[in-house]
C-alpha cells in the first residue's frame, strides 16, 4: 500500500471519528445537589462530618448479632468478614488486622460502618445504630466501657492503641 493511500485512509478515518464524537450516547442524567448530598458522608479523624445521634455497647450488641455476626462471627471473633476483636500486637505487616491492633482513628470505624456495612445492605443503618455498633466494637476491643455513650462529641476523643504507628503525611489536616 502506498503512503499516499495510507494517509488518505487515515484522514478519512479521523474525519469519520470526529463525526461520531459529535453524537454522544446521551447516557445518564445530571446529579442534583440533593442527590449529591446523600453521598457526601465523609467523616474526618477530628469528627468533622459526624451526624447527630448516639449509642452505647449495650445497645450495639443486639444490632451486631442481627446484622453483623453472619459475616464477622459471634462476638466479632471472625468469619468470612474477618475478626474485629483484639489480636496480638502487629510485629509485621503480616497477620490479621483488628480495631485495637491496626485502625488509627475511632471516627474511621463509624465512617466505614455507615458507608459500607452491612455488606449486603450498605447505607441501611440509622446513625444511632452506627454509633451503637461503633461503641460495641470499641468495647469488645477494651477501648471503652459498655455504658460509654458514643456521639459526635465523644467519639473523636477516643484514642485507638495503634494510632501512633502510622506516618501522617499531612498532620495539619487532622
N, C-alpha and C positions, 0 to 999 in steps of 0.2 A: 504494500500500500504506500502510495506516495505521501510525502509530507504535506502536500497541498490538500489532499483528500482528508488526511487526519486532522488538519487544522480546521477545515470546513465542517467536518463531523463534530468536532469539539465545540465549535462556535454554535452550531445548531442545538447541540445538547444543552449548552449554557443558556441560550435564549428560551428553550422549552422549559428548563428548570425554573427560570425566572417567572414564566407564565404560571406554572403550577404553584409557586411560592405565593403568588398574589391571592390565590384562593386557599385560605386556611380552612382546616376542617371544622372550625367553629365548635370545638368541644368545651364542655364545662360552662360555668357561669361565674360572674364576678362575685367575690366574697363580700358580704355586708359587714359593717362594723359589729353588729350583734353576733353574727356567726363567728367572727374572729375572736370576740371577747370570750366565747365559750372555750376556746383553746388557749387563751392567754392565762395559763395557770401556773407559771413558773414560781417556785418558792426558792428564795436565796438563803445562803447559810445564816445570815443575820436575822432571818424571819420575815423579811420583806416579801409580801405576797401571801402570807398565811391568812386564811379566812377566819371569820368568827366561828365559834363552836368550842367544844371541849369534850374530854373523855378521860377515863382512867383505866387501869389494867383490869379491874373487876368487870367493868362494862365491856372491855375488849375481848375477854376470854370466850364468851358465847358467840361473839361475832366471828372470831378466829375459827372456832370449832365448826361453825356453819358454812363459812365462806372461804377458808384458807387451808384447813387441815387436810383436805383431799390431796393437795399438792405438796404442802410443806410438812405434813405429818402431825400427829398429835403432839401438842406442846412445842411445835416448831422444830422438832428434832431431825427433820429431813424426810424427803420423799422425792418425787420427780422434780419438785421445785427447789430442793436443797434445804439444808439446815439454816435456821435463822438464830439459833441459840449459841451460847459460847462454845467455842472450840479452843484448842490450845493457842498460845501466842504464836503469831506467824513469824517463823525464823527465816523464811524464804518466800519466794513468790509462788511456790508450790503449796498445795494443801487447800483446805476449804476456807471459805470466807463466811464470817457471820457478822452480825452487827457489832458485837463487842471487840472482835479482833481485826476488823477491816474498815468499816464505814467511818468517815471523818466527821460528819455533821448530823445531828438529830433531825434537823429540818429535811434532810435528804430522804429519810425514811418516810416522812409524811408525803413528800413530793412524789416519791416512787409509787407508794401505795395508791395515792389519789389518781395518778395518771395512768397506771398500768395494771392495777390489780382490782379484782381477781382476774386471772389470766383470761378466763372465758367471758368476762363482762367488765372490761375497764370502764371507768367513769361511772360506775353504778353505785358506789358507796356515798353516803352522805358525809359531810365534813365532820360531824360528830362521830360517825363510825370510824373515819380515818384517824381522828385524834385518839379514840379508844384503842384501835388496833396498834397505833404507834406506841401508846402507853403500855399496852400488853407486851409488845416486843421489847421495849426498854426494860420493863420489869423482869421478863424472862432472862434478859442479859445482865441482871443485877445492877442496873444503872440507876433506876428509880424504884420507889416503893409501890406497892399495889394500889394505894389510895392517892398517890400523887396525881393531880389533875394536869393534863396537858392542854394548852390552849395557845393562842398566838403570842402571848406574853411569856409563858413558862417554857415552851418547847425550845426556843432558841438558846435558852440559858443552860440547857442540859448539854454537858460536855461528854463526848464519847471517848473511851480509853485510847483509841488509836489515832485521834485527831493530830497528835504531834508527829506522826510518822509519814506525813505527806509533805511534799515540796509544793508550796503555794506559789504559783507563778505570778499572780497579781494580788499580793496581800492587801493592797489599798482598796480592793473591791469587796473585801469581806467585812 
